[in-house]
Each structure stands twice: as C-alpha cells, then as structure tokens.
C-alpha cells in the first residue's frame, strides 16, 4: 500500500484529502508545516507528497529546494496561485505536478495514481527521453538518435524547461523571464525566445519537430 504525505495547514482540506485518498486505497500521513513535514518524511518513508505552496514559516518552494537535496520522492504542488510563473518555478525546483485550488478531487486522485506508476528518477542525476531525443541533465548532454548535439547554455535551459513542463504550454513571456530575466543590461523581448527556439530546432534536426508552436502564445514539447 502506497503512503501519501499531505503537507498543508488547511485542516478541512487535509481531512478531505485523507478521506478520499484512504478511500482510494492509500495510506495517508499529514503535517501542518514544511518543517514538520520534512521531519516526518525523514522518520518514515512516503511514496508521494502533496505539498501546499502557502505554508506558515518555510513555504512550499523553500521546502522543495531542501527536499531535492536528499530525496526524489514525487511531489504534487497545490496552490491558490494560478500564474504560469509560479507553476513553472515549482516545476523548475523539482515538483512533478501542479494543481491550482480549487481542484477536482477526481483529477487529483488520477494524478496521484499516474505519478505512483512512474519510476522515480535515478539517484545522482536526472535524464529524460522523448522519442529520439535524450537529455542528461546532470551531465548537460543532449543526443538525438544516439548522435551528440552541442547546445549553448540558454538553448539547453529552454529545452530543460520545456521537458519539465511535461507537455504543458509555456508562454514566450514565461520563458523570457525564467531564462533571461535576471540578465542585467540586456534589452530583450520575446523575439529572443523565438530566435533561440529556431536555433534549437535546427540543432535537434529530426527531433526539432517535437517542439510545437502555440500561435500567439508560446511553445510546448510533445510527450
């Protein structure tokens, strides 16, 4: 029986999650704060975490940073924050999924089941494969059908964000902020993103078609 650890300070929501998760056949533990959640996780194994971003003391994103230094346990983030930047930042920090409150309990249970079916990333590094495209995040290496592909730092970062979004669309504005947002003194606009996507597609060759364009919005990677 899989164990789900819920880290949330909303008592009514925790009771609702416990009831539905136990009804679905999971063992459930809970903690009202990131600090107590981290302590509970270290004391006993959990197979999946449901983590609220807005927590007293250490928030969920800070918790996620600390967690990923020692564990690859799957994490589903919950938040009342619906902005794309919040969602992408959560995924960038190592979350496996993201749900915005209020959410459908049936959808949450479906996502829990899906995450528990997926094997955890291997210890000591992460890698992803989509069709002929293979990305080794730890080694900063990319290959297509076994052929090494050399990417510039920001091209690699764009590809990494598209992979971490897991098929969801990322806007040009979100990519610009996450990849170039803190580069002081640069006069940038979303055409910079388009230019990097174009170069990335060319370098990936046959795998370049995996990067899809959503007209007037942004890009996504086929899964």
N, C-alpha and C positions, 0 to 999 in steps of 0.2 A: 504494500500500500504506500503510495507516494505521499510525502509530507509537504504541505504548503505553509510557509510562514508569511503571515499578513502583518505588515508594519504600517500602522495607521492610528491616529489619535481620535478618529471619529468612532465612538463606541457603537452607535447604531449601525454604521456601515460595517464594522468588524463583525457584529452579530449576524448581519445579513449575509456577509461573505462566508462566515463559518457555517451557517445553516445550509447554504447552497453547495458549498464545497464538500461538506460531510455527506450531504445527500447524494452527491455525485461520486462518492466513494473515496475521498481523500482524507487523510489525517491533517488536522489544522492546528497550528500554533499561532500566537499573536503577540505583538509588542506595541506599546503606545508611542515609542520614540525610536530614533535611529540608534542611539546609544544602547538602549536595552535590546533592540533587535540584533545588533552586532554581537552583543554578549550572548544572547540566546542562540544565535547561529553558530558561534564558536563552541558552545556547550553541547549542542546536538545537531545532527545533520538535517538539512532541509533540501528537498529536491527542486523547489521553485520558490521565489519570493514575489509577493505582491506588495509593492512599495509606493507609498504616497510621497509626492514631492514636498508638499507643505506640511512639515513636521516641526514640533517645538524643539528648540536647540539646534542640533545639526539637521540640516534639511536633507531631503532625499537624494539630491545630486551630490552633496558632500559625502553622504553615506556610500553612494555608488562608487565614487572615487576611491574611498577607503576599501570597499569590498573587493574591487577588481585587483587590488594588490595581493589578495590572498585566496580568491575563490572565483570559479567560473560558473557558479550556480545561475540558472536562468532567472531573469528579473523582468517582471511586467510593471511598468510605472503607471501610477494613477495620478491624475492632476486635474484641477479645475482650470488650469492654464491651457488654452487651446491654440496658442500661437505656434506657427511652424518652427520658429527658432527654439522654443522650449522643447518641442518634440525632437528636433534634430540634435540639440545639445544632449538630451537624455540618451539618445541612440549612440552619439559620439562617445559618451562616457562609459558605455558598455551595457546599456539596457537592451533587452531582446525584443521588447514590445512596448507600446504606449497606448493608454486608453484615457479618454477625456471624460470627466464626470459631467453630468450623469451618464451612465453607460448601461447597455443591455446586459443583464446577468447571463443570459444565454450566450451572448457573444464572448463575454469574459470566460465562461466555462469552456467554450470552444477554443479560445486562445490558450488557456491553461493546458488543455489536452494536447494541442498542437505542439506547444513548447516542450512538454514532457516526453513527446515522441521523438524529438530531435536530440541527437547526441550532443553533449557539451563539447565546446572547443577544447582541443588538446592542451594540456598543461605546457607552459613555457612558450606559447605563441599561438597566433591565430592564422587561419588560412580560409579562403573561400574559393569556390569553383562555380562558374556559371557557363554551361556549355563548354566550349574550348578554352575559355578564359579562366586562368588560375592566378590568384593573388595571395602571396605570402606576406602578411602584414608585418610579422616580426623581422623578416629578412629584407623587407622593402623590395620584393621581387615580383615581377609580373611575367606571365608567359601565355602564349596563345598556341594551342595545339602542340605544346612542347617547345615552342620557339620563344626564347627570351625576348622581352620587349623593354627597352630602356625609356623610362618616363622621367620628366622633370619633377621636382618636388611638389609643385602645386598641381600638376596633372595627376600625380599619384594620389594627392589628397582629395581631389574631385572624385576620382574613381572610388576611393575608400568610402567617402560619404554616400555615394550612390549605392554601393554594396550594403552599407549599414542601414540604409533606408528600407531595404528588403522589399523592393518593388514599388514603394510609395513615391509619389512625385515630389521633387524638390524644386522650389521656385528659383529663378535666377537671383533674386534678392537674397534668399537664404544662403545659396552657395557663395555669393559675393561676400556676405558677412562672415561666414564660417571659414572661408579660405583666405580672404584678403582683408577682413575687417579691421585688423589692428596694424596694418602696414602704413605707418605714418608717412605723410608727404606724397602719397600716390594719388593721382587723380583718376579714379576708377569708376566705371559704370558697368551695367550688365553685359555690354558688348565684350568685356574682358572674359566673362564666363563663356559666352558663345564661341569666342576665339579658342579658348582652351579646350572646349568640348570638340570643336572641329579638329584640332591637332590630336586630341586623344583618340578620336575615331580613326584618323589616318594611321596613327601608330599601332592601333589594335588590329588593323587590317580586317579580316573576316569577322572578328568579334566586335568591331566597331558598331555594327548594326544592332547590337544588344542595347546600346544607349538610344533610347527613344526620346523624341521631342514632343512635348505637350504645347501646342501652339499658344503663343501669347502668355505663357506661364513659366515653363521650366523643362526639366528633364527627369527621366527615370531609367532604371536599369531593369531589363527583362529578367524574370526569375523562372 
